[in-house]
Amino acid sequence: MQNKRSTFVTKYWMAQHNFPPLKNDRFLRAARGEDVDKIPVWIMRQAGRYLPEFREFRTKHDFFTICQTPEYACEVTLQPIRRFELDASIIFSDILVIPQAMGLTVEMRPGVGPVLPEPLANPSDMSRLKRPDVEKDLGYVGKAITLTRHSLEGKVPLIGFTGAPWTLMGYMIQGGGSSTMAQARSWLYRYPEKSIELLQLITDIVIEYLVMQVKAGAQALQIFESHADYLNDELFKKYCFPFVKQISERVRAKLDELKIAKVPMIVFPRGATLNSLELLAKDHSYEVIGVDWNVDPVEARQRFGPDVTVQGNMDPCAMYANENEVFKRAKEIGEKFGKTRYIANLGHGILPDTPIVSVEAFIKGVHSV
């Protein structure tokens, strides 16, 4: 069994040398700060419940079965690419596959979302966590990436992703989503040393996971710090910034060591203050900073400087407007950010009942700039 697995791992890592040539590099060019003919656009959660074909697929397969079955994850990843003129794809997976691999149970409950029924109640519970063998325990993500790279036939680049350490820590302590994140934040004050220990453990795993994704064929990486809005500048500087910076630096160093070309890296600290966003932007650890709909494009450009690409930031709820209004808003956002160093997206994941016509109008509006 071990020999079979090793052969499989070798095959899917080596397969990247035979990927079809990329036909649309608009997204990668924008990430690197190069000129583009049109503003590139993709949508967070673009493979999801707003698509009728996804809803039909979900009637046959549960959420984590799709994540853990490379052929299914590939199919779902391709659905929005077949339907829309998007400039990038993102592998279908979930940020909570890391807590799963660390030994925590994660359930996706209808109408509730992700639930971890046995969260970390106090630091002594950290003894329940294991250090996973990333290639073995999360290898299905790598296989899905390689399969999808080939299946895309070079149409658009493929993005790999992970949750950021603080966000994953939040889920692991809260046991799911939260309007306050009070239990997780209380750890930062009650158990600062243990919090850093847990964040470092998650960081080490995230780094291995991202390197594996690039080896498998990911052409860019996004780090989702979805719970940044619960951190003031002091907490962000201590419990978020050092770890996301470390991820970028160590992933790049490992790729150098393996003689694998670096890929653009995006960090999306949703809800972070402008001070915290500026700290990240001016550190230059990431080529791209994602911003939500509360960030003013002009102010973001002024504070981030000219050497970082910005991604975002249409309000997902604006997609409920009529088609003409969605088109107009998308065009206006594109004009405010400008064609240089900009990737259009929503300010958070697309909502499940978003009209298909709004998605089409959003993409057309961006591409009209």
C-alpha angles and dihedrals in degrees: 000000000000091000091050091051092047090050091050093049091050092049096052094044092048092045090076089078089066099048117134114260115268114254100185114041096161093116094049092046092053091048090054093046096250126141118276132195091220134010107267118235137192131156130233108242089013088153099061155094097310087071115083090211090056092049090051091049090050091057087067102038134036120237101258092041087061091048093049098043108075095204091053094045089050093051093050092046090055096049098085091040091058092048105040140039093245122160099216140025127215122208114253108245139107135252090232094068085090096059086045091054089048090061103265121128113240121190128186104216120194112250091006107060127213117002128185102197095194106041127174105277096181138352093275087068089066086082087074091063121096131203102240128219093242096200091051103034097038099025090113088072091054091049091049090051094051093046091048093048089057094042092052088061090210095299094132136347121272121234122208121200150184140189115258119247098255092048092050091045088053093056092044092055101034094044092228141347120339138189091217107020083214098154093049093045091048088060089061089060101032099039108021096157094046090046090056090046091053093045090051092050090052091045093055091052093045090054093053090045094052093046089052090052092053091047087053092052111276109153096197136012131220124198112204112210091178094164098053089113089073092061125081118209093272094052093041091054093050105034106025113025099054092051099045088046090051091050092056095045096046096043090053092046091051092049089050090051090051091046091239119144114255119247129212114270126212126196119196112191097180113211095004116151119258088249090057093044090050090051090056095043095050092047088065093212089131131043091213133039117197117214133192128229094273092069118092111228095220094048091046091054092048095049100038096049130222099290102071131071117230123215126197156349132150114129106252088222090058085071088075091068119097119282095260092051093048091050091048094048093047090050092048092051090049091050092049094051094037131215096281118089095349134126116186119226140133120279090247138354119318112261119248098245097044110140115250090226089059091056090051091048092048093053093045091048092053093046091049093068 
